[in-house]
């Protein structure tokens, strides 16, 4: 007999070997019909699996959130069957579930066409309608290898060879078709439903290695119902409109080219946006007591070996050898350089916490297929900060840092911010007491701010726990940006120490903090979050002064000069084009404010203001317009400082 604990806390004693389907049937006929899988001790498993030990059990129905992964997993299998029915001789390789969908990689001579995807979708619908049951079998390695070899499935043979000895080799059947798979699956293909769509075809190297064969990858999406599918496709359409690569071209911000893969060519306006971020962060960090530093872009390999980065990240580092046969590495991160700065000169407990920050350029090799605009690059700038502290200062530092991070994200228009906490892994350095203090410090930091957080158990680095900050953008996408990472290892490993109150040498705790993370990536996120419609304080080009006729050219120049003198970024458009053409062009370029000048405005010393996204113009005097725009263009931190000073003066 075994004891099963149900979600409501009740416990039932049942026969060992009972299946999830039996349990569901014992509860009610309706649940038995709806059940598609079960959770045992939190792990999804097949409904037909026997239960042989005491466990917490939850019956999963198709409408439960947990079922969505199964719907997508099953859809991937059905897609693979459809492909092999339509295109005999095609080899199937791997097909996992991913965010919002699934993919499967296929080996075949000809690439798939858009017409092929339509045919595959129709065949999938046919297979789903057959409602074939998913059944699991456990095969021996030899039987599996012979089966796939006989079918000419060389990739499957390689996958069989890669499964560790002693691990079950599972085969799932759906009708006459079968695949090597860990599972779990729902009970039949019919439970997938009709809310699926094949999205695109891409190339992918076998096992992600460019030395291997290029495969054809079909991406698909699947949802619990048509409403969710439609909502997802609508979000995709909106995301396409907001694509930072598209808007970057339209707004003349940046470009990429093959000679420098994964590196941004910043144009004037884009570089202005980039510098706006740095200027903002520089002001905030100065207010919080950070000392800005700069460490070398290239350092000798021996330092990276000493720090441990060469062992863990060596294959992703760019290196060069000098004529004197010394090997140098472009830095993939800033922390070892900051430890060298801390070590330069004797430090005591009175110097702690010591906060240093850098806008450091780092280089990391990413496979060409993984590069994606500014979201995934090889060369980028980090807003890296490291706080060197004593153990008893960790909590205070982390509480302050969390408040600062939340304040900054809100200044950039992000209100929905999720926090993930990753605690100690099994393999780690440092004593349990220090880990206790570090973990409690991070939890205290988010709890003090009244924030909810989720736990990623065991996902901390070997050298310390961390917080990850996830921003939800205007169309509901999540972006992992900031991190706070407690490091109990690197300072000591690199020989850093301070003198404590007893005169002893003690290795400091180092707290890593990246808020934007990659400035390039954060720029991309901002472009997509705002769809290019930046608030005036952030916009790289804030105002365009455009003339209706050449009669107003001199006045337009005067307007431009006054706006520039007031600190605004302004361009002048005196082209002999119709005003509607100019309005349309500057709207496409996402210029926040267009000041229109004609003969009437020149005579009255006024302007007509058209705001981005509006069909209407507002007329006002030039002085009023300048005052209004200048006030609107004040950055949030400077506005708070101004208002605080005004309040203090009033008192």
KEMARVO-111283 format. One line per field, with one value per residue (C-alpha): residue number from 1; x, y, z. Coordinates in steps of 0.25 Angstrom, whole numbers, plus 5000, padded with zeros to 4 digits. Example, Ala and Ser with C-alpha at 12.3 -4.5 7.8 and 13.67 -1.06 7.14 Angstrom:
BEGIN
nr <- c(1, 2)
c1 <- c(5049, 5055)
c2 <- c(4982, 4996)
c3 <- c(5031, 5029)
This chain:
BEGIN
nr <- c(1, 2, 3, 4, 5, 6, 7, 8, 9, 10, 11, 12, 13, 14, 15, 16, 17, 18, 19, 20, 21, 22, 23, 24, 25, 26, 27, 28, 29, 30, 31, 32, 33, 34, 35, 36, 37, 38, 39, 40, 41, 42, 43, 44, 45, 46, 47, 48, 49, 50, 51, 52, 53, 54, 55, 56, 57, 58, 59, 60, 61, 62, 63, 64, 65, 66, 67, 68, 69, 70, 71, 72, 73, 74, 75, 76, 77, 78, 79, 80, 81, 82, 83, 84, 85, 86, 87, 88, 89, 90, 91, 92, 93, 94, 95, 96, 97, 98, 99, 100, 101, 102, 103, 104, 105, 106, 107, 108, 109, 110, 111, 112, 113, 114, 115, 116, 117, 118, 119, 120, 121, 122, 123, 124, 125, 126, 127, 128, 129, 130, 131, 132, 133, 134, 135, 136, 137, 138, 139, 140, 141, 142, 143, 144, 145, 146, 147, 148, 149, 150, 151, 152, 153, 154, 155, 156, 157, 158, 159, 160, 161, 162, 163, 164, 165, 166, 167, 168, 169, 170, 171, 172, 173, 174, 175, 176, 177, 178, 179, 180, 181, 182, 183, 184, 185, 186, 187, 188, 189, 190, 191, 192, 193, 194, 195, 196, 197, 198, 199, 200, 201, 202, 203, 204, 205, 206, 207, 208, 209, 210, 211, 212, 213, 214, 215, 216, 217, 218, 219, 220, 221, 222, 223, 224, 225, 226, 227, 228, 229, 230, 231, 232, 233, 234, 235, 236, 237, 238, 239, 240, 241, 242, 243, 244, 245, 246, 247, 248, 249, 250, 251, 252, 253, 254, 255, 256, 257, 258, 259, 260, 261, 262, 263, 264, 265, 266, 267, 268, 269, 270, 271, 272, 273, 274, 275, 276, 277, 278, 279, 280, 281, 282, 283, 284, 285, 286, 287, 288, 289, 290, 291, 292, 293, 294, 295, 296, 297, 298, 299, 300, 301, 302, 303, 304, 305, 306, 307, 308, 309, 310, 311, 312, 313, 314, 315, 316, 317, 318, 319, 320, 321, 322, 323, 324, 325, 326, 327, 328, 329, 330, 331, 332, 333, 334, 335, 336, 337, 338, 339, 340, 341, 342, 343, 344, 345, 346, 347, 348, 349, 350, 351, 352, 353, 354, 355, 356, 357, 358, 359, 360, 361, 362, 363, 364, 365, 366, 367, 368, 369, 370, 371, 372, 373, 374, 375, 376, 377, 378, 379, 380, 381, 382, 383, 384, 385, 386, 387, 388, 389, 390, 391, 392, 393, 394, 395, 396, 397, 398, 399, 400, 401, 402, 403, 404, 405, 406, 407, 408, 409, 410, 411, 412, 413, 414, 415, 416, 417, 418, 419, 420, 421, 422, 423, 424, 425, 426, 427, 428, 429, 430, 431, 432, 433, 434, 435, 436, 437, 438, 439, 440, 441, 442, 443, 444, 445, 446, 447, 448, 449, 450, 451, 452, 453, 454, 455, 456, 457, 458, 459, 460, 461, 462, 463, 464, 465, 466, 467, 468, 469, 470, 471, 472, 473, 474, 475, 476, 477, 478, 479, 480, 481, 482, 483, 484, 485, 486, 487, 488, 489, 490, 491, 492, 493, 494, 495, 496, 497, 498, 499, 500, 501, 502, 503, 504, 505, 506, 507, 508, 509, 510, 511, 512, 513, 514, 515, 516, 517, 518, 519, 520, 521, 522, 523, 524, 525, 526, 527, 528, 529, 530, 531, 532, 533, 534, 535, 536, 537, 538, 539, 540, 541, 542, 543, 544, 545, 546, 547, 548, 549, 550, 551, 552, 553, 554, 555, 556, 557, 558, 559, 560, 561, 562, 563, 564, 565, 566, 567, 568, 569, 570, 571, 572, 573, 574, 575, 576, 577, 578, 579, 580, 581, 582, 583, 584, 585, 586, 587, 588, 589, 590, 591, 592, 593, 594, 595, 596, 597, 598, 599, 600, 601, 602, 603, 604, 605, 606, 607, 608, 609, 610, 611, 612, 613, 614, 615, 616, 617, 618, 619, 620, 621, 622, 623, 624, 625, 626, 627, 628, 629, 630, 631, 632, 633, 634, 635, 636, 637, 638, 639, 640, 641, 642, 643, 644, 645, 646, 647, 648, 649, 650, 651)
c1 <- c(5000, 5004, 4999, 4995, 4994, 4985, 4985, 4974, 4983, 4975, 4982, 4978, 4984, 4983, 4989, 5004, 5004, 4991, 4992, 4988, 4977, 4971, 4973, 4965, 4954, 4953, 4950, 4940, 4936, 4937, 4951, 4955, 4950, 4958, 4971, 4983, 4994, 4998, 5008, 5016, 5023, 5023, 5028, 5019, 5018, 5009, 4995, 4997, 5010, 5009, 5010, 5020, 5023, 5017, 5015, 5008, 4999, 4991, 4983, 4985, 4974, 4975, 4971, 4982, 4994, 5003, 4996, 5001, 5015, 5009, 5000, 5013, 5021, 5011, 5009, 5024, 5022, 5010, 5018, 5029, 5020, 5013, 5026, 5030, 5017, 5018, 5033, 5038, 5053, 5053, 5061, 5055, 5065, 5061, 5048, 5047, 5037, 5041, 5035, 5021, 5023, 5032, 5041, 5047, 5059, 5059, 5070, 5066, 5072, 5062, 5058, 5043, 5035, 5023, 5014, 5020, 5017, 5002, 5002, 5009, 4998, 4987, 4993, 4995, 4980, 4977, 4987, 4980, 4967, 4971, 4972, 4983, 4987, 5001, 5007, 5021, 5030, 5044, 5054, 5068, 5079, 5082, 5068, 5066, 5079, 5075, 5061, 5066, 5078, 5068, 5060, 5072, 5071, 5085, 5083, 5074, 5085, 5094, 5084, 5082, 5098, 5097, 5088, 5095, 5097, 5086, 5076, 5063, 5062, 5048, 5040, 5026, 5016, 5005, 4998, 5008, 5018, 5028, 5040, 5051, 5046, 5047, 5032, 5023, 5011, 4996, 4988, 4984, 4987, 4973, 4976, 4985, 4973, 4972, 4979, 4993, 5000, 5014, 5021, 5034, 5046, 5060, 5074, 5080, 5093, 5092, 5095, 5097, 5111, 5115, 5124, 5112, 5101, 5091, 5077, 5063, 5056, 5041, 5036, 5021, 5012, 5001, 4991, 4980, 4969, 4967, 4965, 4979, 4985, 4979, 4984, 4998, 4998, 4993, 5004, 5014, 5009, 5010, 5024, 5028, 5024, 5032, 5045, 5056, 5064, 5053, 5051, 5066, 5066, 5054, 5059, 5074, 5079, 5089, 5092, 5099, 5108, 5115, 5129, 5126, 5115, 5109, 5114, 5106, 5110, 5103, 5098, 5098, 5083, 5086, 5098, 5091, 5081, 5092, 5099, 5086, 5086, 5100, 5098, 5086, 5093, 5105, 5097, 5089, 5102, 5109, 5097, 5099, 5113, 5119, 5133, 5134, 5146, 5151, 5159, 5167, 5159, 5170, 5177, 5187, 5182, 5188, 5179, 5167, 5173, 5175, 5161, 5155, 5148, 5157, 5153, 5138, 5137, 5150, 5143, 5135, 5147, 5154, 5169, 5181, 5196, 5207, 5220, 5226, 5217, 5208, 5193, 5183, 5168, 5158, 5150, 5137, 5133, 5139, 5140, 5154, 5159, 5151, 5157, 5171, 5166, 5162, 5175, 5183, 5186, 5183, 5168, 5163, 5149, 5147, 5147, 5136, 5126, 5134, 5126, 5132, 5125, 5129, 5123, 5132, 5132, 5132, 5134, 5127, 5127, 5113, 5110, 5106, 5092, 5090, 5092, 5079, 5080, 5084, 5078, 5089, 5102, 5117, 5122, 5114, 5115, 5111, 5107, 5115, 5117, 5124, 5122, 5133, 5127, 5129, 5120, 5112, 5109, 5103, 5088, 5090, 5096, 5086, 5074, 5080, 5083, 5069, 5063, 5072, 5069, 5054, 5055, 5063, 5054, 5041, 5048, 5049, 5034, 5035, 5024, 5023, 5036, 5038, 5049, 5055, 5063, 5074, 5079, 5091, 5094, 5100, 5114, 5118, 5129, 5128, 5123, 5108, 5108, 5112, 5102, 5091, 5095, 5096, 5083, 5076, 5082, 5076, 5062, 5062, 5065, 5053, 5044, 5047, 5042, 5029, 5032, 5028, 5039, 5040, 5050, 5059, 5064, 5079, 5081, 5091, 5105, 5115, 5121, 5108, 5093, 5086, 5074, 5070, 5060, 5050, 5043, 5030, 5028, 5017, 5012, 5014, 5028, 5038, 5052, 5062, 5071, 5077, 5085, 5090, 5100, 5107, 5121, 5128, 5140, 5146, 5152, 5160, 5163, 5170, 5177, 5168, 5167, 5164, 5169, 5158, 5156, 5166, 5177, 5174, 5174, 5160, 5155, 5143, 5130, 5128, 5114, 5112, 5102, 5097, 5085, 5083, 5092, 5096, 5093, 5092, 5081, 5074, 5074, 5067, 5057, 5054, 5052, 5042, 5035, 5032, 5031, 5040, 5031, 5041, 5038, 5044, 5055, 5060, 5058, 5071, 5064, 5054, 5049, 5048, 5045, 5039, 5035, 5022, 5028, 5042, 5036, 5038, 5052, 5059, 5049, 5050, 5065, 5063, 5053, 5063, 5074, 5066, 5062, 5076, 5081, 5070, 5077, 5068, 5073, 5067, 5067, 5063, 5055, 5055, 5053, 5044, 5034, 5019, 5017, 5009, 5021, 5030, 5020, 5019, 5034, 5037, 5025, 5032, 5045, 5037, 5041, 5033, 5030, 5029, 5029, 5022, 5026, 5019, 5017, 5006, 5015, 5027, 5018, 5013, 5025, 5018, 5019, 5009, 5013, 5009, 5012, 5015, 5003, 4993, 4986, 4984, 4993, 4994, 4998, 5005, 5015, 5030, 5034, 5022, 5026, 5041, 5037, 5027, 5037, 5049, 5040, 5036, 5050, 5055, 5060, 5052, 5064, 5067, 5052, 5051, 5064, 5058, 5045, 5052, 5060, 5048, 5040, 5052, 5053, 5038, 5040)
c2 <- c(5000, 5014, 5028, 5039, 5053, 5062, 5077, 5079, 5072, 5059, 5046, 5033, 5019, 5012, 4999, 5000, 5000, 5008, 5018, 5033, 5029, 5019, 5030, 5040, 5030, 5028, 5042, 5044, 5040, 5055, 5056, 5043, 5049, 5062, 5056, 5057, 5055, 5055, 5062, 5053, 5061, 5073, 5066, 5064, 5049, 5040, 5037, 5023, 5022, 5013, 5019, 5011, 5019, 5030, 5043, 5056, 5055, 5065, 5061, 5070, 5073, 5080, 5093, 5094, 5103, 5090, 5084, 5095, 5089, 5075, 5081, 5087, 5075, 5066, 5076, 5074, 5059, 5061, 5070, 5061, 5050, 5059, 5062, 5048, 5044, 5056, 5055, 5041, 5040, 5052, 5049, 5054, 5059, 5067, 5074, 5081, 5091, 5105, 5118, 5120, 5108, 5097, 5093, 5081, 5079, 5071, 5066, 5066, 5071, 5082, 5093, 5094, 5105, 5113, 5104, 5092, 5098, 5099, 5084, 5080, 5087, 5080, 5067, 5070, 5073, 5060, 5052, 5060, 5056, 5041, 5042, 5032, 5028, 5032, 5019, 5018, 5006, 5004, 4998, 4992, 5000, 4990, 4988, 5004, 5005, 4994, 5000, 5014, 5009, 5000, 5013, 5021, 5030, 5033, 5044, 5036, 5025, 5036, 5041, 5026, 5025, 5038, 5033, 5029, 5014, 5010, 5021, 5016, 5017, 5022, 5021, 5027, 5022, 5030, 5020, 5014, 5025, 5025, 5034, 5034, 5043, 5045, 5049, 5051, 5052, 5053, 5041, 5043, 5052, 5057, 5065, 5074, 5082, 5091, 5103, 5102, 5108, 5106, 5119, 5119, 5111, 5113, 5107, 5100, 5093, 5079, 5080, 5095, 5092, 5100, 5088, 5079, 5078, 5089, 5084, 5090, 5095, 5097, 5106, 5104, 5109, 5103, 5107, 5102, 5109, 5118, 5130, 5129, 5126, 5138, 5147, 5141, 5144, 5158, 5160, 5155, 5165, 5176, 5171, 5171, 5186, 5189, 5181, 5190, 5186, 5191, 5204, 5206, 5207, 5216, 5225, 5225, 5220, 5209, 5198, 5184, 5179, 5165, 5171, 5172, 5162, 5164, 5179, 5191, 5203, 5214, 5226, 5240, 5239, 5225, 5229, 5241, 5231, 5222, 5234, 5238, 5225, 5227, 5241, 5237, 5225, 5234, 5244, 5233, 5226, 5239, 5242, 5228, 5229, 5220, 5223, 5222, 5215, 5209, 5196, 5191, 5184, 5174, 5167, 5155, 5141, 5138, 5147, 5140, 5127, 5131, 5137, 5124, 5131, 5124, 5110, 5113, 5124, 5121, 5116, 5129, 5139, 5146, 5145, 5150, 5146, 5157, 5155, 5153, 5140, 5146, 5143, 5154, 5153, 5163, 5164, 5157, 5163, 5174, 5168, 5163, 5177, 5183, 5174, 5179, 5193, 5190, 5183, 5196, 5202, 5196, 5196, 5196, 5193, 5208, 5208, 5199, 5197, 5202, 5204, 5205, 5205, 5205, 5206, 5195, 5189, 5174, 5164, 5150, 5140, 5136, 5127, 5134, 5127, 5132, 5147, 5156, 5170, 5178, 5167, 5157, 5163, 5160, 5174, 5182, 5191, 5187, 5197, 5188, 5192, 5184, 5187, 5182, 5180, 5173, 5161, 5169, 5180, 5171, 5173, 5188, 5189, 5179, 5187, 5200, 5194, 5188, 5201, 5208, 5198, 5199, 5214, 5213, 5204, 5212, 5224, 5217, 5214, 5199, 5197, 5182, 5177, 5162, 5158, 5144, 5139, 5128, 5121, 5112, 5100, 5087, 5090, 5103, 5111, 5117, 5113, 5111, 5122, 5132, 5126, 5128, 5143, 5145, 5139, 5146, 5159, 5157, 5153, 5164, 5174, 5170, 5168, 5182, 5188, 5180, 5172, 5158, 5149, 5135, 5124, 5117, 5106, 5103, 5112, 5122, 5122, 5113, 5126, 5132, 5135, 5145, 5153, 5155, 5166, 5163, 5175, 5173, 5182, 5189, 5177, 5167, 5161, 5158, 5163, 5159, 5171, 5174, 5165, 5166, 5155, 5152, 5147, 5140, 5134, 5144, 5154, 5144, 5136, 5148, 5152, 5164, 5167, 5178, 5180, 5178, 5184, 5174, 5176, 5164, 5162, 5158, 5156, 5165, 5160, 5166, 5169, 5169, 5179, 5181, 5189, 5191, 5179, 5181, 5196, 5192, 5181, 5191, 5201, 5190, 5187, 5202, 5204, 5192, 5196, 5210, 5206, 5217, 5227, 5232, 5241, 5255, 5254, 5241, 5244, 5245, 5256, 5264, 5274, 5277, 5291, 5290, 5302, 5303, 5312, 5318, 5332, 5326, 5321, 5332, 5331, 5316, 5317, 5327, 5317, 5306, 5314, 5318, 5303, 5298, 5309, 5304, 5290, 5283, 5274, 5280, 5279, 5289, 5285, 5296, 5286, 5291, 5280, 5280, 5281, 5268, 5261, 5266, 5263, 5248, 5247, 5252, 5244, 5231, 5235, 5236, 5251, 5255, 5269, 5276, 5291, 5297, 5311, 5318, 5333, 5335, 5329, 5337, 5350, 5346, 5340, 5327, 5313, 5301, 5289, 5275, 5264, 5250, 5241, 5253, 5259, 5272, 5285, 5294, 5309, 5316, 5327, 5323, 5326, 5317, 5306, 5307, 5307, 5295, 5286, 5289, 5285, 5273, 5269, 5269, 5255, 5249, 5249, 5264, 5267, 5261, 5268, 5281, 5279, 5275, 5288, 5296, 5290, 5292, 5307, 5309, 5304)
c3 <- c(5000, 4998, 5003, 4993, 4998, 4990, 4988, 4998, 5009, 5009, 5009, 5003, 5005, 4991, 4985, 4981, 4965, 4964, 4952, 4951, 4942, 4953, 4964, 4955, 4952, 4967, 4969, 4959, 4945, 4940, 4945, 4939, 4925, 4927, 4932, 4923, 4933, 4947, 4956, 4966, 4976, 4967, 4955, 4942, 4938, 4930, 4935, 4932, 4940, 4953, 4966, 4975, 4987, 4996, 4988, 4987, 4975, 4966, 4954, 4943, 4933, 4919, 4925, 4936, 4933, 4935, 4922, 4913, 4913, 4909, 4898, 4892, 4894, 4888, 4876, 4873, 4872, 4863, 4854, 4853, 4849, 4839, 4833, 4831, 4825, 4815, 4812, 4813, 4816, 4825, 4838, 4851, 4861, 4874, 4877, 4890, 4896, 4897, 4901, 4895, 4886, 4881, 4869, 4863, 4855, 4842, 4833, 4818, 4805, 4801, 4811, 4815, 4808, 4813, 4804, 4812, 4825, 4821, 4816, 4829, 4838, 4830, 4832, 4847, 4848, 4842, 4851, 4863, 4858, 4858, 4874, 4874, 4889, 4893, 4899, 4906, 4904, 4910, 4900, 4901, 4895, 4885, 4880, 4879, 4871, 4861, 4860, 4856, 4848, 4839, 4837, 4833, 4845, 4848, 4857, 4866, 4867, 4872, 4882, 4887, 4889, 4897, 4907, 4920, 4923, 4933, 4929, 4923, 4908, 4906, 4893, 4891, 4881, 4875, 4865, 4856, 4858, 4869, 4875, 4885, 4896, 4912, 4912, 4918, 4909, 4909, 4907, 4892, 4880, 4881, 4893, 4886, 4880, 4868, 4874, 4868, 4856, 4849, 4850, 4842, 4836, 4840, 4839, 4851, 4853, 4859, 4874, 4871, 4866, 4853, 4849, 4848, 4838, 4835, 4839, 4836, 4848, 4848, 4859, 4864, 4875, 4882, 4892, 4900, 4892, 4880, 4888, 4894, 4881, 4874, 4886, 4884, 4869, 4872, 4882, 4871, 4861, 4871, 4874, 4860, 4859, 4871, 4866, 4870, 4857, 4849, 4857, 4858, 4843, 4842, 4854, 4848, 4862, 4858, 4848, 4847, 4836, 4833, 4836, 4851, 4855, 4868, 4869, 4868, 4858, 4866, 4858, 4864, 4869, 4874, 4881, 4888, 4893, 4898, 4905, 4911, 4919, 4923, 4928, 4935, 4942, 4945, 4953, 4961, 4964, 4969, 4978, 4984, 4986, 4975, 4970, 4955, 4950, 4937, 4935, 4923, 4911, 4910, 4921, 4921, 4921, 4934, 4941, 4935, 4939, 4953, 4954, 4949, 4937, 4927, 4932, 4931, 4920, 4912, 4899, 4899, 4901, 4889, 4890, 4883, 4884, 4884, 4877, 4891, 4892, 4903, 4902, 4905, 4906, 4903, 4916, 4916, 4929, 4938, 4952, 4952, 4948, 4959, 4969, 4964, 4967, 4981, 4983, 4979, 4993, 5007, 5011, 5025, 5030, 5031, 5015, 5014, 5008, 4996, 4983, 4970, 4956, 4942, 4928, 4923, 4909, 4909, 4898, 4898, 4887, 4883, 4871, 4859, 4859, 4873, 4870, 4870, 4868, 4881, 4889, 4887, 4883, 4884, 4888, 4898, 4910, 4924, 4935, 4945, 4959, 4970, 4985, 4994, 5008, 5021, 5024, 5034, 5024, 5013, 5017, 5018, 5004, 4998, 5003, 4998, 4985, 4983, 4986, 4975, 4965, 4966, 4966, 4953, 4946, 4949, 4944, 4930, 4930, 4936, 4947, 4946, 4952, 4956, 4965, 4965, 4976, 4974, 4986, 4989, 4980, 4985, 4980, 4986, 4993, 5007, 5020, 5023, 5032, 5022, 5012, 5022, 5024, 5009, 5006, 5017, 5012, 4998, 5004, 5014, 5002, 4994, 5006, 5012, 4999, 5000, 4987, 4984, 4979, 4974, 4978, 4968, 4978, 4976, 4964, 4971, 4966, 4973, 4979, 4984, 4984, 4974, 4971, 4956, 4952, 4941, 4934, 4927, 4915, 4909, 4902, 4913, 4910, 4921, 4920, 4930, 4932, 4946, 4955, 4969, 4972, 4985, 4983, 4994, 4985, 4975, 4985, 4993, 4980, 4975, 4988, 4992, 5006, 5016, 5031, 5041, 5055, 5061, 5050, 5043, 5028, 5023, 5009, 5006, 5001, 4987, 4982, 4967, 4962, 4948, 4946, 4931, 4929, 4914, 4911, 4896, 4900, 4909, 4898, 4890, 4901, 4902, 4887, 4887, 4900, 4895, 4881, 4878, 4884, 4895, 4906, 4903, 4913, 4907, 4892, 4884, 4875, 4883, 4874, 4859, 4854, 4840, 4831, 4823, 4813, 4811, 4816, 4830, 4828, 4836, 4847, 4848, 4849, 4861, 4867, 4866, 4872, 4884, 4886, 4885, 4895, 4905, 4904, 4895, 4883, 4871, 4856, 4845, 4833, 4822, 4811, 4799, 4802, 4806, 4821, 4821, 4815, 4826, 4837, 4832, 4830, 4844, 4850, 4844, 4851, 4864, 4867, 4879, 4876, 4862, 4863, 4850, 4846, 4835, 4831, 4842, 4853, 4848, 4850, 4863, 4869, 4871, 4867, 4864, 4872, 4867, 4876, 4872, 4870, 4870, 4858, 4864, 4866, 4877, 4875, 4886, 4887, 4885, 4899, 4905, 4895, 4900, 4915, 4913, 4905, 4914, 4926, 4920, 4916, 4930, 4934, 4945, 4955, 4952, 4953, 4967, 4971, 4966, 4973, 4986, 4985, 4983, 4994, 5004, 4999, 5002, 5016)
